[in-house]
């Protein structure tokens, strides 16, 4: 049985209007690098410092520590301005889906390629509480600040297990809208689900090892109910 559902944030549970893509592209292009769409999609969902470093190199610029740090600072500035102008919202049906899962005793955690300084204000703006108490939306949140390496490494999923007290990774479902989300779910050893609420197509997601491709998080309560015990 599924004991824990781990969901990505932007593009999976939260509609940020594609702003994180644009902010990342703008910050990297300000360094002089050229950002190809395919490269941007490849690195979405990864921790943003790693993504900036990789995209700079792919775009013809040297990703020195100082330049990457400056580009990351610009990414956060651009993101904050655009989020203020166009606030993120929950994707349709996601809050009800999370509530349905938790109502059946399945814990729900969020993971993200953002660090604490970006992730927690974003969740606060949505009014999403964290913890087991009344009024909370999810049981735990794991950001890149919590782990030594972000996706596609499985560490955020395993950290979510630690935070929620889940021991068997085979009973953990991880869902996300990017290639590295699907890869991280597979690498973690649990149930890897790609969702089509982001920028990638069904064909692009199925190119990576996975268990299911679904229209969105709204379909996961039904999957969790029908999937046989491990």
C-alpha positions in Angstrom: 0.0 0.0 0.0 1.1 3.6 -0.5 2.0 5.3 2.8 3.6 8.4 1.4 3.0 10.6 -1.7 5.9 12.9 -2.5 5.0 15.7 -5.0 7.1 18.3 -6.7 5.9 21.9 -6.4 6.0 24.2 -9.5 4.3 22.5 -12.4 3.1 19.6 -10.4 1.0 20.9 -7.5 1.5 24.7 -8.1 0.8 26.7 -11.2 3.5 29.3 -11.3 2.6 30.3 -14.9 5.9 29.0 -16.1 7.7 31.9 -14.3 10.5 29.7 -12.9 11.4 28.6 -16.4 11.6 32.3 -17.5 13.5 33.4 -14.5 16.1 30.7 -14.9 16.5 31.4 -18.6 16.8 35.1 -18.0 19.4 34.7 -15.2 21.5 32.4 -17.3 21.3 34.5 -20.4 22.4 37.6 -18.5 25.8 35.8 -18.1 26.1 35.8 -21.9 25.1 32.1 -22.3 22.6 31.0 -24.9 19.9 28.8 -23.4 18.4 26.2 -25.7 14.8 25.1 -25.0 15.8 21.4 -24.8 18.6 22.1 -22.3 16.2 24.2 -20.2 13.7 21.4 -20.0 16.4 18.9 -19.2 17.4 20.9 -16.1 14.1 22.0 -14.8 13.3 20.5 -11.5 17.0 20.2 -10.5 18.4 22.4 -7.8 18.9 25.8 -9.4 22.6 26.3 -8.6 23.4 23.1 -10.5 21.0 24.0 -13.3 22.6 27.4 -13.7 26.1 25.9 -13.8 25.1 23.3 -16.4 23.2 25.8 -18.6 26.0 28.3 -18.5 28.4 25.6 -19.7 26.1 24.3 -22.3 25.5 27.8 -23.5 29.2 28.6 -23.9 30.1 30.4 -20.7 32.5 29.3 -17.9 30.5 28.5 -14.8 32.9 29.8 -12.2 31.8 29.7 -8.6 31.5 33.5 -8.5 29.5 33.8 -11.7 27.1 31.0 -10.8 26.5 32.6 -7.4 25.8 35.9 -9.0 23.4 34.3 -11.5 21.6 32.4 -8.8 21.1 35.7 -6.9 19.7 37.2 -10.1 17.4 34.2 -10.5 15.9 34.8 -7.1 15.5 38.5 -7.7 13.8 37.9 -11.1 11.6 35.2 -9.6 10.5 37.4 -6.7 9.5 40.3 -8.9 7.5 38.1 -11.3 5.8 36.1 -8.5 4.7 39.4 -7.0 3.3 40.5 -10.3 1.7 37.1 -11.1 1.2 35.1 -7.9 1.4 31.3 -8.2 -1.8 29.4 -7.5 -2.7 25.8 -6.7 -3.3 23.7 -9.8 -7.0 22.8 -10.2 -8.1 19.9 -7.9 -4.7 19.5 -6.2 -5.7 20.7 -2.8 -8.7 18.3 -2.9 -6.5 15.4 -4.0 -4.0 16.0 -1.2 -6.8 16.2 1.3 -8.2 12.9 0.0 -4.9 11.2 0.3 -4.3 12.4 3.8 -7.9 11.5 4.7 -7.0 7.9 3.9 -3.9 8.0 6.2 -1.4 8.6 3.3 1.1 11.2 4.2 1.9 13.9 1.7 5.3 15.7 1.3 6.4 18.3 -1.1 9.9 18.5 -2.7 11.4 21.2 -4.8 14.4 22.4 -6.7 14.1 25.7 -4.7 16.0 26.4 -1.5 14.3 27.3 1.8 14.4 31.1 1.0 12.2 30.6 -2.1 10.1 27.6 -1.2 8.6 28.6 2.2 7.4 32.1 1.2 5.8 30.6 -1.9 3.9 28.1 0.3 3.0 30.8 2.7 1.6 32.9 -0.1 -0.7 30.0 -1.0 -1.8 29.6 2.6 -0.4 26.0 2.8 0.4 24.9 6.3 2.9 22.2 7.1 2.7 19.5 9.7 0.3 17.0 11.2 -1.9 19.6 12.9 -5.4 20.8 12.1 -5.4 23.2 9.1 -2.1 21.9 7.6 -2.1 21.1 3.9 0.9 18.8 3.8 2.9 16.7 6.3 6.4 17.8 5.3 8.4 19.9 2.8 11.9 19.1 1.6 14.0 21.7 -0.3 17.5 21.7 -1.7 18.6 23.3 1.6 17.9 19.9 3.3 20.1 17.7 1.1 23.6 17.5 -0.3 22.4 17.0 -3.9 19.1 17.7 -5.6 17.3 15.7 -8.3 17.8 13.4 -10.1 19.4 12.1 -6.9 16.8 10.4 -4.6 17.9 12.2 -1.5 14.9 14.6 -1.2 12.5 11.7 -1.4 14.4 9.8 1.2 14.5 12.9 3.4 10.7 13.2 3.1 10.6 9.6 4.3 12.7 10.6 7.3 10.5 13.6 8.1 7.3 11.6 7.9 8.5 8.4 9.6 8.0 6.1 6.5 10.4 3.1 6.4 9.6 1.2 3.2 10.5 3.0 0.0 8.4 0.5 -2.0 5.3 2.2 -0.4 6.4 5.7 -1.5 4.9 7.3 -4.6 6.9 10.2 -6.1 5.3 12.4 -8.8 6.6 15.3 -10.8 6.3 17.1 -14.2 10.0 17.1 -15.2 12.5 14.6 -16.4 14.6 14.8 -13.2 11.4 14.4 -11.1 10.7 11.0 -12.8 14.4 10.0 -12.6 14.5 10.9 -8.9 11.4 8.8 -8.2 13.0 5.8 -10.1 16.3 6.3 -8.3 14.6 6.4 -4.9 13.3 2.9 -5.4 9.6 3.6 -5.0 6.8 4.3 -7.5 7.8 6.9 -10.1 5.0 9.0 -11.6 5.2 11.6 -14.3 2.4 14.2 -14.6 1.5 16.2 -17.6 0.7 19.5 -15.9 4.1 21.0 -16.7 6.0 21.7 -20.0 6.9 18.1 -21.0 4.8 15.9 -23.3 3.8 12.3 -22.6 6.5 11.2 -25.1 9.2 13.3 -23.4 8.3 11.9 -19.9 8.1 8.3 -21.1 11.7 8.5 -22.4 12.7 8.0 -18.7 12.2 5.0 -16.5 8.8 5.3 -14.7 5.8 3.4 -13.4 3.0 5.6 -14.5 2.2 8.8 -16.6 -0.9 10.6 -15.4 -2.7 13.7 -16.4 -2.0 15.3 -13.0 -1.9 14.9 -9.3 -5.7 14.8 -9.3 -5.5 11.3 -10.6 -3.2 10.0 -7.8 -5.9 9.3 -5.2 -7.5 6.8 -7.6 -4.2 5.2 -8.4 -3.3 5.0 -4.7 -6.6 3.2 -4.0 -6.4 0.7 -6.8 -2.7 -0.1 -6.7 -2.1 -3.6 -5.1 0.1 -3.9 -1.9 3.8 -4.2 -2.5 
